[in-house]
């Protein structure tokens, strides 16, 4: 009985976090597009360096499916351009 309760709890947790991960994945992808668009605007060199680093970090975290860390990189990019 105890194992069944644990299994139900784990299944519930998996179902509850699924949509949240999907939202974070979509937000990560949107954030990467934002950074690319800001780079295309040819900002000042210091801002450009920050954006390039944030883009690299965000892409790496997207591949690793570490969406919370991807979103941190996006936030850094937004701060750099004053959109945060």
C-alpha positions as CSV (number, residue, x, y, z in Angstrom):
1,X,0.0,0.0,0.0
2,X,2.8,2.4,0.9
3,X,4.4,1.8,-2.5
4,X,1.2,2.5,-4.3
5,X,0.8,5.8,-2.5
6,X,4.3,6.8,-3.4
7,X,3.7,5.9,-7.0
8,X,0.5,8.0,-7.1
9,X,2.3,11.0,-5.5
10,X,5.1,10.8,-8.1
11,X,2.7,10.5,-10.9
12,X,0.8,13.6,-9.7
13,X,4.0,15.5,-9.3
14,X,5.0,14.6,-12.9
15,X,1.7,15.7,-14.3
16,X,1.8,19.0,-12.3
17,X,5.3,20.0,-13.4
18,X,4.8,19.0,-17.1
19,X,2.9,22.2,-18.1
20,X,5.3,24.4,-16.1
21,X,8.3,23.0,-17.9
22,X,6.5,23.5,-21.3
23,X,5.9,27.1,-20.4
24,X,9.5,27.6,-19.3
25,X,10.7,26.0,-22.5
26,X,8.6,28.3,-24.6
27,X,9.7,31.3,-22.5
28,X,13.3,30.3,-23.1
29,X,12.8,30.1,-26.8
30,X,11.1,33.5,-26.9
31,X,13.9,34.9,-24.8
32,X,16.5,33.7,-27.2
33,X,14.6,35.3,-30.1
34,X,14.5,38.5,-28.0
35,X,18.3,38.5,-27.5
36,X,18.9,37.8,-31.2
37,X,16.7,40.7,-32.2
38,X,18.6,43.0,-29.8
39,X,21.9,41.9,-31.3
40,X,20.5,42.7,-34.7
41,X,20.0,46.3,-33.6
42,X,23.8,46.6,-33.3
43,X,24.0,48.0,-29.8
44,X,27.0,49.6,-28.2
45,X,30.0,47.3,-27.8
46,X,29.6,46.7,-24.1
47,X,25.9,45.9,-24.4
48,X,26.7,43.7,-27.4
49,X,29.3,41.7,-25.4
50,X,26.7,41.1,-22.7
51,X,24.1,40.1,-25.2
52,X,26.4,37.7,-26.9
53,X,27.3,36.1,-23.6
54,X,23.7,35.9,-22.6
55,X,22.8,34.3,-25.9
56,X,25.5,31.7,-25.6
57,X,24.4,30.9,-22.1
58,X,20.7,30.7,-23.0
59,X,21.3,28.4,-26.0
60,X,23.5,26.1,-23.9
61,X,20.9,25.9,-21.1
62,X,18.1,25.3,-23.7
63,X,20.0,22.3,-25.0
64,X,20.5,21.1,-21.5
65,X,16.8,21.7,-20.8
66,X,17.8,23.9,-17.8
67,X,15.1,26.4,-18.6
68,X,15.3,28.3,-15.3
69,X,18.9,29.0,-16.1
70,X,18.1,30.0,-19.7
71,X,15.6,32.5,-18.3
72,X,18.3,33.9,-16.0
73,X,20.5,34.5,-19.1
74,X,17.5,36.2,-20.8
75,X,17.0,38.4,-17.8
76,X,20.6,39.5,-17.9
77,X,20.2,40.4,-21.6
78,X,17.0,42.4,-20.7
79,X,18.9,44.2,-18.0
80,X,21.7,45.1,-20.4
81,X,19.2,46.8,-22.8
82,X,17.1,48.3,-20.1
83,X,14.1,46.1,-20.8
84,X,14.3,44.2,-17.5
